[in-house]
Amino acid sequence: MDSGRDFYNPDDYQDVLEEAKGRIPSVRMSPVRLRLVNRKGEPLKGAEVKVRQTKNAFPFGEQVWGLDAMIRDGRGESEKAKATKRLLAELYNSINNLCYWTERPRHDASKTEERQGEWNLENFAETVDWTLSQGMLAKGHPLFWSCPKAVPDWVKAYDPETRMKFAEVRVRNIVSRFKGRVKIWDAVNEPMWEPTLANINEREWPHIEKIPDIADALEPVLRWCREEDPDATYIINDYGVEAPAGKGKVHRGNDGSEVSAASQRKRLLELFRELDRRGVPADAVGMQSHTGWTDHREQWDLYDEVGSAGWPVHITEFWVSTGPLEESGRYSQDAINELVAEYVGNVLTCAYAHPNVDAFFAWGLLAKAVAFNGEFSGHDKLPLFHRMKKLFTEEWMTRETLTTNDDGVVEFNGFHGDYSVAKTLAGGVMAGREFRIQKGAKNDFEIVLP
């Protein structure tokens, strides 16, 4: 059996990977000054303190399709569901919770109003509650998706104006109910390849509409969102924009045009500019990244290109397909598992190192990181799990033991995020305080400790 290096060889990308690793400190870390004083305001001289990061500011997340299905099937308290929760909380700091209007043909997806007037947000609320109980950031997916499989049949029976009224009720109700709790929303899903809600019954994929017409449809959606929760982050999320120019498939649109990743990238950024001009900008470009085994140089160039338009990039649905390796019969499962760990770790490194990328959400990577024993809680952590955990909880987290100077000061560089600083009291008791390191801030703190 082959090692798989002929399929994907990290050695081919050592230059870009080393450059990415070298950029991480300047992109994700800031200098910090802590002055520690007692309750009288006197400096704590020569005190040994432990500085520990408790949460990275950069969202690393995963969707919860399988957990959501177990909850809806009445297996939310099963041993497998409990194990899934433990594994997600051990690995990630963010969760993408699912709230489809409907979703077909995958009948096990979360549906919030499959039948008119029969609302079901209980499972979405349960996964959001659990996410927050673990101290993780909650994201929601999706609010508005005008794809035939994602719009209930009863909605399609109405005229276009009435369809949008139902969409407004849905968007407003969900955003207002979870205001302040769900911090990021895929507000609009896949508008570059699908018709507007008005034209959904005439859909012919790829359905290409004019940018002003798409903006007409999305402008009210973004306005509804912001009126209900102005503090959340709203994303326009799409696929098929990642392949480099000149590579990948070229499709023929319903309007007769040639449609490629390059053309869709251009149109997507045109849409962002048009919505911005109308005063209802989206907050970030969502790139699903269903790209297969990408070239890391092209990955880096893509972030350059998309981010240069002025909006941050969120990787929203990254996955990796091992089908070609498994079908070839040339690679052992162990070799495939090791290759996946290397590849995903390198993708994450390039994304984390790029200043235009603000979040990274996976789409089913847990299935490549953990092998469950059927419906039971027994499982094995695969190389990908250990690779991601090392990055998320060790390499990209700050842990320091420092000694204050005569003015009670310690200085260090720290990854952006939440922290605690503590010193040992008599009897081995720890006394600590919390603080937050933010990008672009002064990060100069005076903290009172006993």
VENHU-V808264 format. One line per field, one symbol per residue. ss: DSSP state (a for helix, b for strand, c for the rest). phi: phi as a letter, one per 30 degrees, with the letter a starting at -180 (. if undefined). psi: psi as a letter, one per 20 degrees, with the letter a starting at -180 (. if undefined). Layout:
# VENHU-V808264
ss = ???
phi = ???
psi = ???
This chain:
# VENHU-V808264
ss = cbcccccccaaaaaaaaaaaaaaaaaaabbbbbbbbbcccccbccccbbbbbbbbbccbbbbbcaaaaaaaaccccccaaaaaaaaaaaaaccbbbbbcbccccccccccbccccccccccaaaaaaaaaaaacccbbbbbbbbcccaaaccaaaacccaaaaaaaaaaaaaaaaaaccccbbbbbbbbcccccccaaaaaaccccccccaaaaaaaaaaaaaaaaaaccccbbbbbbccccccccccccbbcccccbbcaaaaaaaaaaaaaaaaaccccccbbbbccccccccaaaaaaaaaaaaccccbbbbbbbccccaaaaaaccbcaaaaaaaaaaaaaaaaaaaaacccbbbbbbcccaaaabbbccccccbbbcaaaaaaaaaaaaacccbbbbbcccccbbbbbbbcbbbbbbbbcaaacbbbbbbbbccccccbbbbbcc
phi = .ddjdddbceddbeddddddeddeedccbbdbbcccbdddiddddiddbccbdcaddddcbbdbeddedddddicdcdddddddddddddcccbbcdcbddaabddddddbcadceicdbcdddddddededdcicdccbbcdbbccedcceeddddcdeddedddddeddddddddceicccbbddbchddcbddddcddcebddcccdeedddedceddddeedddadcdcccccbciccddeibidcccddciddcbdddddddddddeddddddibddcadccdidcicdddddeddddedddddjcdccdcbdbbcceeddddicbddddddddeddddedddddddddddccabccbidedccbcddidcddabddededddddddcbdcbcbbcbbdddcicbbacbddlcbbbbbdcdiidccbbcabcbdicdhcbcbcbe
psi = qqijihgoohhijhghghgghhigghhjqqqqopopraiijqqnpkppqpopphpphpoorqrlggggghghjjkhjrhggggggggghhgrjqpoqplqgroqjnijqpphmhqpinqnjghghghgggghhjjqppqqprgoolpgijpqhhgiirrgghghghhgggggggghhkpigohppngppliiirrrhhjhijpoqpoprqghgghhhhghghggghhhniirppqoprrkihpqpiraqprorhjiqpprgghhgghghggghghghijmqrhqooohlmibnqphghgghghggghiiiqqppphlprppjghghhhjiprhgggghggggghhhggghghipiipiqoprnjhhhihpoqmcjriprpprhhghgghgghifhkqpoqorpqaijkpqqrpqqpaqrqpqqpapjjppprqqrppqpirhloqpppq.
